Amino acid sequence: MERGSGILLHITSLPAAYGLGDFGSGAYHFADYLARAGQKYWQILPLNPTSAGDFHSPYSSSSAFALNPLFISIEELADRQLVNPANIPPPIKPQETGVDYQSAWDLKKNLINEAMINFSQQPPEDFNPFCQNYGWWLDDFCLFTIIKSNICSRPWNQWPPELKNRDPDSLNQIQKQYSSQIQKEKFIQYSLYRQWMDLKNYCNHKNIKIIGDMPIYPSMDSAEVWANPHIFKLDNEGQPLAVSGVPPDYFCSQGQLWGNPVYNWDRIKADRYSWWSNRLAHNFSLFDLTRIDHFRGLVAYWEIPATEKDAINGSWVKVPVYDFFDHLESQYKQLPIIAEDLGYITDDVREVLNHYRLPTMKVLLFAFGQDDHAYMPHNYDCNCFAYTGTHDNNTAIGWYINEATAQQKERLDQYTGKHIDKDNVHFELIRLAMQSVAEACITPMQDVLGLDSSARMNLPATVGHNWKWALCPQYRLDHTSAQRLTDFTRIYGRL
């Protein structure tokens, strides 16, 4: 890992002509902006499919492996002559409310159908190899998607027994009956993968590394749980015996009841961690570094009986973490992992992080609640990523106005040796992160632009208004903001 700095901005938040950001020109323009500003990292949120039923949370998906069809670039399909440019409607007028998922999909789905028809007339030579190489997850994902959209939209554990239990004859019949739709799903994933790798390579050529994000648990109603029920704690009917979450913490006094099924680590260990190894290898191929969300769940996880209504009455369950990571280290010279170690972290988690020298996270918005907090920059070691805030935090200005106590503001003044207010707090927090010994520091784009709480990406334990913030036209990625970042990176040795 090299000393540097970067920006946290999800793909959906990119400037876009059709409702939300995607793998098209807006992403390339942002990569150019990062390069002009001297940034070496671009951190994003998970790229997996999202749904309106889950309010398009990127941490809740029907697949741990597939990419989100909303991210497909119509421009690139037109460049490949799969879509007639005359059929592409005018850009959607930018919404003051931010990302418009439904409008984006309404526009793209018809153009994807057109592209599929043209694609099927002469598939490229690398299409079949793609389907074969990724068939270990792609086939299950396509079947899962087709069944949900054509046969039974309910969660998979409520499907007819022959589908719920994956009867081979029944699945073969579906493959034959819906072969054209399955081919379309494979075409979409092929196109997304190709577009994403082109974008990643473009960034890498500009000395920008992509930091991906991997939720620790797949969703209950996902292709992975349906296809691999034995590695989760489920009963014979596919109902979870226990679910995931976290105990009460900074974000929620009731804890967080996520509802994902927890892993059966005895079965996973007996299988020599093959599913987890494949999942990590897949993420390592997509990203230069992978942030594992809720890393502590790989050491010990909070297991909540499925009958509970909140996360309070859970218990910690240990994971064979040393055996697992020794197995991973036998496959990789260096694990390209960032451990999300926020929240309730115990000594056993710290021992694992130190033993495997995994970089951790330090968040400045948490640093000033007490004197000499571990997240104050003078307590950092080099092997960490320093953040002003994350996608789960308020913006720096929003925090200062709405959340910071008088004591926190006083500590911040004392620590910086200057008067901090709502007009300069974001720049001073960026400066603190930049000048620290942390090998890398990451700033949410909202803090670079100095935005208030209206630009917050997510408020944990709430639904309905999250994941919608976007770089609308009024937020200019101009020379001024790029130059300020360049100055910081030069002054603090991060160029």
Salt bridges, closest charged atoms under 4 A:
GLU2 OE1 - LYS40 NZ 3.47
GLU2 OE2 - LYS209 NZ 3.22
ASP22 OD2 - LYS108 NZ 2.88
ASP32 OD1 - LYS206 NZ 3.47
GLU76 OE1 - ARG80 NH1 3.34
GLU76 OE2 - ARG194 NE 3.98
ASP106 OD1 - LYS109 NZ 3.91
ASP139 OD1 - LYS186 NZ 3.34
ASP140 OD1 - ARG166 NH2 2.85
ASP213 OD2 - ARG291 NH1 2.83
ASP221 OD2 - LYS148 NZ 2.39
GLU237 OE1 - LYS164 NZ 3.04
ASP288 OD1 - LYS200 NZ 3.15
ASP293 OD1 - ARG291 NH1 3.14
GLU303 OE1 - LYS233 NZ 2.73
ASP323 OD2 - ARG272 NH1 3.14
ASP347 OD1 - ARG350 NH1 2.88
ASP371 OD1 - ARG411 NE 2.84
ASP372 OD1 - HIS378 NE2 2.59
ASP392 OD1 - HIS391 NE2 3.45
GLU403 OE2 - ARG456 NH1 3.36
ASP413 OD2 - HIS419 ND1 3.72
ASP423 OD1 - LYS422 NZ 3.39
GLU428 OE1 - LYS418 NZ 3.21
GLU428 OE1 - ARG431 NE 3.45
ASP487 OD1 - ARG490 NH2 3.90
